Each structure stands twice: as C-alpha cells, then as structure tokens.
C-alpha cells in the first residue's frame, strides 16, 4: 500500500477520530496527540488493514481504547471532558451568549455522565454513527446502546430544564 492509498483511506475519518479523542480527553493538544498515535498505529499495521470490514469503526475503537488508557494513566490526572465544536457566525451577540451558556451547561452535565453514556452520546449525536456501528465500537449490543443514549439524553434534558427553570415561578 502506498502512502497516497493509505491517506485516501484514513483522511476522510481523521476529524472524527480527533473529535472523539477531544471528547474523552481535555485539551486540543492531547486530542491531536491521540489522533497522531492512532494514524501512526494504522500506518505501522497497514498490511493488516485489509482484514477489517470497516477501518473507520476499527479506528474509532482504537481511539476509544487509547484515550481511556491515557485517562487511566498517572499523567492524565488533570484531564476532563470539554466540548467546543460549535461555531455559528450568523447569530446575534445575545443569541451567541445564550448558546455558549447552554453549551457550558451541557458540558458540565456531560462531565458527570457515566463514561459509557459519554461515549455513546458523542458517537451518536456528535459523530452521527448508527447504532450498529456504535455497538461494535463499544462492544455492546444495540439495545444497550439505545438505553445508554436514552439515559444520557434524559439526564441532560432534565438537568438543563432544572437549571434554566431555577428561580422562575
């Protein structure tokens, strides 16, 4: 496999790998490092890439495992979940402030979700993977993925509703 062929396979989903790494790790730098590690591992094992039905799903699983290992390591004690993918340049300042405030609340709520729910909501709602792909990546059955997603969404919705309705009578 040539370098060009490899890049043609890997580049279309490189950003998804980065976003998942950023969801699980804190900083942009940590996520970039994780993305590079995953691509490097793929490059080193390029002769085995033909054995995988879905290289993208395999890469996402590698990313999840790599990030969870990194979070467990001593050097990652200060990492936390942060989400800053949202950009909309056509809104008023008031609307932008409200959206940023809501995103901050969602980030705080997501930080408290169980690890499995964080990953499921990231892969489904942010990365737009289907339930079957998520089930394979996380080694779960589809029903468990749907339940985890439902619980995560319900928790976020309830906490956001309680936060925004606080003080309103």
N, C-alpha and C positions, 0 to 999 in steps of 0.2 A: 504494500500500500504506500503510495507516495504521500508526501506532506500535504499536497493540494487535495487529494482524495480524503485524507483524514480531516482536514479543516472543513471540507464541504459537508462532512457528516456531523462534526462537533459544533461548528459555529451557530447553526440555527437554534440550538437549545442552550448555548453558553449563558445567556442572560437569565434563563430560568434557573440554572444551577446557582448563579450568583444571588438571585432573589431569595431562593430557599436558604442558602448559606447566610444571607443577611438577616433573614427572619430568625434563624436559630442562633446566630452569633450576634455580637453587638455592632461592631464598627464596620465601616465600609472596607477598611484595610484587612480586617480578619476575613471578611467575606471574599475579598479579592484573592487573598492567600489561599483560601479553601478552594476557590474556583480554579486557580492555577494548579493546585495539587491534584484535583480531580482530572483536569485535562492532561496533566503530566502522567498520571497513572494510566489513563486511557491510551496515551501515546506509547508508553512502555509496553502495554499489553495489546497493541493494535493487531497482532496476529491472532488474538482470541476474539476480536470484535465480531467476527462472522458467526460465532457461536450464540450470540444474543439475538433474540427476536426483536427487541426494542432497545436500542442503545441509549435512547433518551431516558427511558424509565430506569434502566440499569444505572445510568449516571446520576439520576436523582436519588436512587437508593444509596449509591456510593456517597453522595453529598450528605445525605441524612446521617449515615453512619459516621462519616468523617467528622461532621460538626458535633454530633453527640459525644464522640470520643474526645474531641477538643474541649467540650464543655465539662467533661468529667475530669480532665487533666488539671493539675495544680495551677498551671499558667493561665487558666481561663476563669479564675475565681471572680473577676470583676465584670464578666460578660453578662449582658441582659438582652432581652428582646426589644428591638426597635424597628419601626416600620416607617419609611419615609419615601415611598414610591409615588405618592400622589402629587401631581402637578396639574394645575388648570390655570392658564394665563388669561382667561376671558371672564373673570369674575370681579365683582366689586370688592373693595377692601373689607367692608363689613362681612360679606359672604365668605371671603377668604379667611378672616379671623374666626368666624363660626366653624368653618370646615376644619381649620387647624386645631381648634379646641376639641371638636368631636374626634378627630384623628388621635389627638393626645389621649383622650379618654379611652378610645378603643385600644390604643397601645397599652395603656395601664391595665385595662381589663384583660387583654390577651396575655400580658406578662404573668397574670395569676392563673391562667388556664393550665390544666394538666398538659404535660409535654405532648402526648398523643393528640389531644384536641388542637393544640397549636399547629402541629404539622398537618393535620387533616384540613384545617381551615385555610392554611397557607396554600396547600396543594390544590384544593378545590376552588376556593373563592378568589385567590390571587393568581395562581398559575393556570387555572381552568382545566386541570386534568379531570378525566372522567373517573367514576367510582371504581371501575375495574382496574385502571392503571394505579390509582392510589392504593387499592387493596394489595396489589402485587408489590408496590414500592415499600409499603409499611408492613408487609407480611400479616395482613388482617383479612377477614372475609368482608364482602361488600356490605353486609348488614351492620357489622361493627363500624365500618367507615361511616355509613349513614347515621348511625346512632351517635358516634363521636361528633360528627359535624352538626347534627341537630342540637346536641347538648351545648356545644361551643357557641353556636348562633344564639340559642336561648339565653345562655349566661350573658353574652354580650348585650343582647337586646334588653334583658331585664335590668342589668346594671346601668346601661345608658339611660333607660327610661327613668329609673330611680334617681340618677344623677341630675338629669335635666328637669325633672319634675320636683326636685327638692326645693322647698321654700314656696312653691306655688300652691295656693289654697283656693 
